Amino acid sequence: MSGDNDMNYFEIKPDGQAYIRTDSGTIIRKVGSGEAVNQADFNKDESLFVITYNSGKCEIRDRKNNVVREIATEGVEEAFWRHEKVKSRIVKEYILLVMKNGEKQTLNLE
């Protein structure tokens, strides 16, 4: 989303408003659907992110904040991008879902 070596991050305010910021703190854009955001995580190249709301809803969005895929309408506490590597090459990317009941589930993206 910015230079090759820059890392962007999510800022989630106490009121649930969420923003993508550059590593220097500049706001790139507000993200989410307007609902209070609980957590968000980028994929490896920051082209997509997974976002969870206080309601338990979870979505994948692109860098322009468009919904790519709805994962769940309720029950998700947090979601994280993960990948498996073989010989320095990513062979599988998936999302780890942490449910409100404490269970962990994986969502394969293939």
N, C-alpha and C positions, 0 to 999 in steps of 0.2 A: 504494500500500500504506500510505502514511502521508499527511501533509498534501500539498496541491497543489504546494508548492514544494520539498518535501523529496525528496532522492534517496536511495534505499537502495543498498546495495552488498553484494557477496559477500565473505566472508572464508573463505579456504581454508587450513586449518592444515597444517603439514608432514606430519601423519599422514593427510591426505586428508579429514578432517571438514570439512564446508562449512556455513556459516551465512549467512542474510540478516541484515544489520544496518541500523539507521537511520543517517542521516548523523551523529548524535550518538554512535553506537557501541552502542546498545542492541540486543541480540539479539532478532530477531523470531521466527525458527525455524531449526532445523536442516533442511537439505535434502539430497536425494539418496536413493539406495536402500540406503545402508550401505556400498557400495563406495567405494574411495578416489576422490575427486573431483579432476580435473585443472583444470577451468575451467568457468565459468558466465557467462551474459550475459542481461540482461533485454531484453524487447521494449520499444517506446517507452513504453507506459503501465504497465509493470511488472505486467501481468496474467498474463504467461507468461514463462518463462525456458527457455533451452536449456542443457543441462548435459552435460559430457563427463567420462568416468571414465578413470582410468589404463589400464584394459583396452582403451580405444578405443570403448567403447559410448557412444552419444549419444541423449539424449531431450529432448522438450519436456515441461515440467511447468507446472502452474498455480500460483498464489500459495499454495495450501494444500499444495503438494508432491505432488499427484496426477499420475501420468503421463497426458499427453494423447496423446502419439504417440512411438513408438520410431522413431528415425531410422536408427540403425545398431547392430549388435551388436559391431562391431570396426572398427578402422582409422582412427577419427577422433581427431585431436590436440586441436583446438579448434573451436568453433562460435560465430558471432556473428550477432546480428540486424542486418539491414540493410534499408533502404527507399529507394525512388526517389520523388522529389518532382517535381511539375509545378505551377508557380504556387502554391507554398506548401502544396500539398495532397499528402499521401502517396497514391500511386497503386498502389504495389506493395510488399509486404513479403516478404522472403525471408531465408533463413539461408545464410550463407557458411560452408562447412565447410573446414577445413584438415586434410588427411589426414596420417597418420603418414609417408607416403612423400613429403610435400611438395606434392602436388597440391592445387589448390583447386577446389571444386565448389560450385554453388549449388543450394539446395533451394527451389523455389517453393512457396508456401503456399496457392495458389489452388485 
